[in-house]
Amino acid sequence: MAMTVIWTGMTALSLLCALAMGNQGELASAALDGAASAIELGISMAGVLCLWMGVMEVMQRAGLAEKLARLLRPILRRLFPDFAGDRGTMDTIAANVSANLLGLGNAATPLGLEAARRMSRRTPGVASDSLCMLVVCNTASIQLIPTTVAAVRMAAGSATPFDILPAVWVTSALSVATGILAAKLLSRLWRS
């Protein structure tokens, strides 16, 4: 709802400014150019995302996703101790983290929602510490292969869309570490 109000306000303000300054033609031209650019970007990103979602599907069918989930389980058990014995929830969390590691935010979202749904069964109507940790880990996720960012860079004409890898690795690791520390600290403060 808030975003609707913000976007409507920005659009109305732009229109009023264009009318006041006599730039209606330039506003219309900019709106059409922006719409065309958005369509071009969407189509170019769709191809890359389809490729990586296909890679994720192949990984699942080949059993590589399960192996990656098995590698992640010791870490995830420490982050989500309340669900360490719930195999289904832990598998969903591991699949979510795996998709985020591959930079597949669009594929990770349904998995994250499924994990959150499973977690919320234990505390209906209340966000448990584990559910908050899931939101933090999903939002700040470490990305080994930032496919979405690379797709945007490629659509913008970058000759080397993956040259940002070291910066992405450092910043995403720092954001996850900061988020996990904040979630742990706030859960302890909340209990006291």
Phi, psi and omega in degrees: 000316182297320180294326177298316179296316181298311181294320178296318178297317179296319180295314180297318179297319178298316180296316179297317179296318179296319178295317181294326183262356179076028182251036183298321180296318179293323177296315179298318179297316179295321179296317180292319177297319178296319179295318179296318179296322179296320179294315179300315179297316180299317180293317180293323178289327181300320180298314180294318179295321176298319178302308184287330174291325174295319177299318179297320179295318177297319178300319180294315182292329180276353180088001180290327178296320178294322178293319177296319178297321178296322177294326183278340186306315180301321179290316183293327177296326178286325179283328183234064185297332181294339185243013182302328181270353181265096186300317182298315180294316180296323177295321179293318177298316180297320178295321177298313180296320179298315179297321177293322178301324180275003178076022182261067182305322180292326177280331182286331185300309179298324178293320177295320177295320178295317178297318179296320178298316179296319181291324184287348177299326183285328181228073183299133177082357181229135177277110179287168177300321180294321179293319176297320178296320177299316179298317179297311182295324180287322182285318185263013191321142172285133180240118175279322180232099182281077187296320182294314179296319178296323178295319178295316179297319180294319179295331180276359175101012180291132178283333180230079186293340181261011180287358179269003186308308181302319179295320179295317180299313182294311184292321180290323176295318178294320180293320178293315180299316179296317179296317180295316178299318179295318180296317178296314181297314181293326178293324177289319179295322182295322181289331184283000000 
